[in-house]
Amino acid sequence: MSPRPLNVGLIGGGAGAFIVHPHERAIHFDGTRRVTAAALHPDPKIAMQEAANWPYPIRGYPSYDDMIKTEAKRPLGERIDYALIVTPNHVHFDPALKCLAAGIPVFCEKPMTVTLDEADQLVAAVRQHKIPFGVAHTYLGCWTSRFARFIVRSGLLGDVRWVDAYYLQGWLADRTEDQGVVQAEWRVDPKRAGASCCGGDIGTHALMQLRYVTGLDVKRVSARLETFVRGRQLDDHFTTYCELSNGGKALVRATQIAIGHKNDLGIEVNGTKGSLVWVQETPEQVIIRLPSQPDRTYWRAAVVANDGFLKDLPADLMAEPNIPQGHPEAFHDAFARLHRCFEQDVRAYLDKKPFNCDGSKYATVADGRTGIAFIAAAVKSHEQDGAWVEM
Ligand SMILES: NC(=O)c1ccc[n+]([C@@H]2O[C@H](COP(=O)([O-])OP(=O)(O)OC[C@H]3O[C@@H](n4cnc5c(N)ncnc54)[C@H](O)[C@@H]3O)[C@@H](O)[C@H]2O)c1
């Protein structure tokens, strides 16, 4: 018998919002999840109006407090099975903590919180309630990210010596926040964004991509947070030089003032035997380069086991792609893969079976905390003129 679809409750995502939409499509991608409830706006009246205007019927709530309290009392199968938090950064912690206390699993946007103390509290709450918690580091959901992770961890490139992980954008090169762009307004406000704009918003994606693909952690950072656009309180350009857990080095860098760069997230991993390149704007490819050999470009869905070069490709990785090669997968597919994997853990949790949020399929609460610790260390280093700061 087909499983009942899981019910998802949105926190944030009213008219004009951005990231709720890729998530909403991803939730509905497989037919096994659907949006059934939402608290869409901080103003209760607007929240209800926007829920009434949603393209299909949902239970609208005037606030996330109301949604959490009311949904938690509904019988299983009728209540939300997990909450998706797509509010600005300062409205992640409170609803997340309340959901966890009410037994509702949480899929939360990044950066997970605004302060390290909040991040610690979420880690503790997840541990206490033994409940699934995911952080929406989108690009872990690209099939090619998983393939790149396999390649690096297989040892094909030797020991990792040097990584360049970057996220370059140009949309804040001007005072976008004064042009009625709500997404820019809150991102440059320390009360709503946190201690860093550029680092928190997209530097955390570059960091997560580095950690996911290499399996290495950042041990200490030397950082510069710069503000090129006059009048801003937060950085729009973020550069960290990092020492990795294996003794290797890395640059984790991000900018929002590089005109022409759109969502130019990428990673180059250099090992003692070879290197690997993955770029988000060409997300179907991974390039492997070994000395004295032609560069190899591997395309999603065109990777075959036993090609005479790659060995021991994991069966679950090979089973995953379902769109034939040359029909590009991208942003929405990555979100769908994250929700699909999170769904498995939520179903296990609801069935009181073991589940394993181990970070191999989506970012965990511990990964979310690492992102916040990284920003805190970078800010401290910058304040000390770029001195090395331990994570
Ligand atoms: N994973 C990614 O690739 C990615 C991309 C963009 C944004 N994000 C993250 O997603 C989050 C949202 O970003 P966005 O660009 O979509 O922002 P946005 O401003 O477009 O949308 C935020 C939404 O939250 C609502 N909201 C604010 N306070 C609320 C409250 N108290 N209760 C209910 N709703 C409330 C707003 O009304 C709006 O609908 C941020 O944390 C951001 O960092 C992640």
The ligand as a Tripos MOL2 file, in Angstrom:
@<TRIPOS>MOLECULE
LIG
   44    48     1     0     0
SMALL
NO_CHARGES

@<TRIPOS>ATOM
      1 N1         19.4370   27.3580    1.2320 N.am      1 LIG1
      2 C1         19.5490   28.3500    0.3790 C.2       1 LIG1
      3 O1         20.0830   28.1700   -0.7000 O.2       1 LIG1
      4 C2         18.9770   29.6970    0.7420 C.ar      1 LIG1
      5 C3         18.7560   30.6610   -0.2370 C.ar      1 LIG1
      6 C4         18.1490   31.8590    0.1540 C.ar      1 LIG1
      7 C5         17.8110   32.1060    1.4700 C.ar      1 LIG1
      8 N2         18.0900   31.1610    2.4090 N.ar      1 LIG1
      9 C6         17.7340   31.3800    3.8260 C.3       1 LIG1
     10 O2         16.3280   31.2730    3.9440 O.3       1 LIG1
     11 C7         15.8380   32.1890    4.9170 C.3       1 LIG1
     12 C8         14.7990   33.0950    4.2600 C.3       1 LIG1
     13 O3         15.4100   33.8140    3.2180 O.3       1 LIG1
     14 P1         14.5430   34.4630    2.0420 P.3       1 LIG1
     15 O4         15.5140   35.0660    1.1060 O.co2     1 LIG1
     16 O5         13.5450   33.5140    1.5140 O.co2     1 LIG1
     17 O6         13.8010   35.6150    2.8760 O.3       1 LIG1
     18 P2         12.4810   36.3910    2.5000 P.3       1 LIG1
     19 O7         12.5960   37.7380    3.1320 O.co2     1 LIG1
     20 O8         12.2360   36.3120    1.0320 O.co2     1 LIG1
     21 O9         11.3230   35.5510    3.2120 O.3       1 LIG1
     22 C9         11.1890   35.4940    4.6200 C.3       1 LIG1
     23 C10         9.7410   35.1650    4.9510 C.3       1 LIG1
     24 O10         9.6270   34.9870    6.3590 O.3       1 LIG1
     25 C11         8.4320   35.6710    6.8020 C.3       1 LIG1
     26 N3          8.5460   35.9620    8.2270 N.ar      1 LIG1
     27 C12         9.3730   36.8180    8.8730 C.ar      1 LIG1
     28 N4          9.1580   36.7720   10.2100 N.ar      1 LIG1
     29 C13         8.1680   35.8560   10.4090 C.ar      1 LIG1
     30 C14         7.4860   35.3810   11.5590 C.ar      1 LIG1
     31 N5          7.7830   35.8250   12.7830 N.pl3     1 LIG1
     32 N6          6.5260   34.4460   11.3840 N.ar      1 LIG1
     33 C15         6.1960   33.9950   10.1550 C.ar      1 LIG1
     34 N7          6.8100   34.4140    9.0270 N.ar      1 LIG1
     35 C16         7.7700   35.3400    9.1610 C.ar      1 LIG1
     36 C17         8.3760   36.8870    5.9080 C.3       1 LIG1
     37 O11         7.0700   37.4400    5.9170 O.3       1 LIG1
     38 C18         8.7400   36.2390    4.5600 C.3       1 LIG1
     39 O12         7.6000   35.5900    4.0380 O.3       1 LIG1
     40 C19        17.0620   32.9320    5.4390 C.3       1 LIG1
     41 O13        17.5060   32.3480    6.6220 O.3       1 LIG1
     42 C20        18.1050   32.7460    4.3370 C.3       1 LIG1
     43 O14        19.4360   32.7760    4.8190 O.3       1 LIG1
     44 C21        18.6550   29.9760    2.0630 C.ar      1 LIG1
@<TRIPOS>BOND
     1     1     2 1
     2     2     3 2
     3     2     4 1
     4     4     5 ar
     5     4    44 ar
     6     5     6 ar
     7     6     7 ar
     8     7     8 ar
     9     8     9 1
    10     8    44 ar
    11     9    10 1
    12     9    42 1
    13    10    11 1
    14    11    12 1
    15    11    40 1
    16    12    13 1
    17    13    14 1
    18    14    15 2
    19    14    16 1
    20    14    17 1
    21    17    18 1
    22    18    19 2
    23    18    20 1
    24    18    21 1
    25    21    22 1
    26    22    23 1
    27    23    24 1
    28    23    38 1
    29    24    25 1
    30    25    26 1
    31    25    36 1
    32    26    27 ar
    33    26    35 ar
    34    27    28 ar
    35    28    29 ar
    36    29    30 ar
    37    29    35 ar
    38    30    31 1
    39    30    32 ar
    40    32    33 ar
    41    33    34 ar
    42    34    35 ar
    43    36    37 1
    44    36    38 1
    45    38    39 1
    46    40    41 1
    47    40    42 1
    48    42    43 1
@<TRIPOS>SUBSTRUCTURE
     1 LIG1         1 GROUP 0 **** ****
